[in-house]
Amino acid sequence: MSDVQVILHGWVGQQVALKKTGRGDVATFRVGTTPRRPDGRGGFKDDQTVWTSVSCWRDLAHNVSSSVRVGDPVVVIGKVRTQRWTTDGGERRERTYVHATTVSHDLARGTSVFRKTARTHAAPDESDVLVEALDQVESMPAGVDPATGEIPTSAPDPERVTAGTPESEAGPLDASVGEEGDRAA
């Protein structure tokens, strides 16, 4: 089954509700999108506003809850989902919503300040494992075999050796620059 991916550009119309569930924390809110059409006289007119329910889970839920407010212009990327149930009276009901994978302020309509959050200790999903593996490979010094972590036995790199210092003690930084980038006296 392939997922229907959507991108919503709109305005938050309801305060974000954060709830704890047995499957993790979830934040829900509604986004209003009002299409504009040419009016035939060189201007535009607003069509009927479409309201879409949005849900997001885990870290995204917490970040949305602390960042998004009613009236904020947002961009939501996610997958269309339909929830079906039967009422106690036997009526069948359904609700379509967007399971968000990304929520951001719409920077075409204003500015925002980004503040990185600490990662929680939730069980990693496949993308987390892949990102961690790529980070490890990218942080390895040049010449290290990413598959084994071994350094090939070859002649030392003359650019990495500081005069009078064995290669194992020489770092990639100039010895006269301190940790904060200040010149050593």
N, C-alpha and C positions, 0 to 999 in steps of 0.2 A: 504494500500500500504506500502510495506517495502522499506526502503532506502538502497541503495548500499553504504556501508562505505568503503573508501579506505585509504591507508597509502602510501604517496609518499616520497621517499628519493631521493633528487636530489639537483641541484644547481640553484639558482635564476638567470634567464637569462634576466630579464627586470626590470628596475627601478619600484618600487611600485608606482602606481598612486592612489592617494586618492581623491575621489569625494564626494560632498554633493548631496544627492538625497532627494526626498520627503519622502522616506521610511527610511532614516537614512544615515549615512556615509558608504561608501564602498571603500575598497582597492582592487586593482587588480594587478596581476603580473603573470609571467610565470615561470614554473619550468621545467628544463630539466633533464631527467633521461636516463642514458646510460647503458643498460644491458651489462654485461660482460659474455662471453662464453668461455669454454675451447677451445684452438686452436688445440688440438690433439698432441701437442709437449711438453706438460707439462706447457704451459703458458696460457695466456688468450688474447682474442681479444675483442675489443669494437664493439657492434652491433650499429644499427642506434639509434640516440638520439630521444626520444619521448618527445615532448613539451606539457605540460598541463597548461591550463589557470586556475588560482585560484582566487576566490573572497572571501572576508571576510568582515563582517559588524560590525558596532558600535565600542565598545571598542577594539575589536580584530583588526579592521581596523586601528585605530589610533596607537596601539602598533606595528603592523607590519610595518606601514609607518615610524615610528621613529626608528625601530630596524633592519630591513632587507634591505640589499644592494645587488646590482648585484654581483654575484660570491659567495655569502654566501651559504654554505651547509645547507639545511633545511630538516625538517621532517614536512609534512603537513598531517593532519588527517581531513577527511571531507566526504561529501556526493556527489555522482555523480549527476549532474543535466544536463538537456538538454533544451536549449532555442530554440524555433522555431518561425519563422516569415516568412512573405511573402514580397518580395521587391515591390517597386512601379511598376516594370515591370511584376509582377505576378509570379516571381520565388520563390519557397519555399526554405528556408535556415534553417540550424540548427547548433548549436554550443554546444559542450559538454564541461563542466567545472567542477571544484571541488568547492563546497561551503564549505569553511574551517571552522571547529570548533576549531582546534588547529593548531598553526604554531610555530615551535621552531627551534633554531639552532641545527644542527646535531653534538652533542658533541663527537661523535666517530671521527670527522674530525677536531676538534679544541675546543677552550674554549670560554666561553661567560660570561658576567657579568649580573646578574639579578637586575633590579631596579623596585620595586613595584610602580604602578601608583595609583593615587586616582580614585575612582569609579565615573563615571558620574551619573547624575540624570535621566537616561533613565528609562522608564517604566520597572519594574522588570518582568522577565519571571519566569516560574515555578521553575527552578533550583535556581534562586536567592532567591526566597521566602523560599525554602527548606533549603538552606545553612544558611540563616538568622535564621530560626527556630532552626536548629541544633546548631548554635553558641550560641543562647540564652540558650538552655538546657545545653550545655557543660559549660557555664560560671556560672551556678547556683552553690551556695555552696552545699557541701554534705548535704544530709538530706532534701533538699527542694523537694517537690512534683512537677515534671515538668509539670503536667497537670493543677494544681491549683496555683502553686507558694507559697503554704502554707508550714510553718514549723510545723511538727507534735509536739504536746505537749507531750514531754517526758523529762526525766532527762537530764541536760546539759552534753555535751561531755567533760569529764575531760581533754582531750588533747588540747582542744581549749580554755580553761579558764586559764588566767594568774593569778597568786596569787594576791589577793586583787583587781582584776578587774572584774566587772560583765561580764558575757558571751557576752552581747550585745556590749560591748566595746572592747572585745578581738578580735584580728585578727588572721589569720592563720600564720602570720610571727612572728618571734622572735622579741620582742620589742627592742632588742639591735641592730637591723640591720635597717639602714636607707633606703630610697627609692632607692638609687643607689647601695645598697649592702655594703656600708661602715659601719663599726662598730661605734656606737654612743660613744662619749667620756664620 
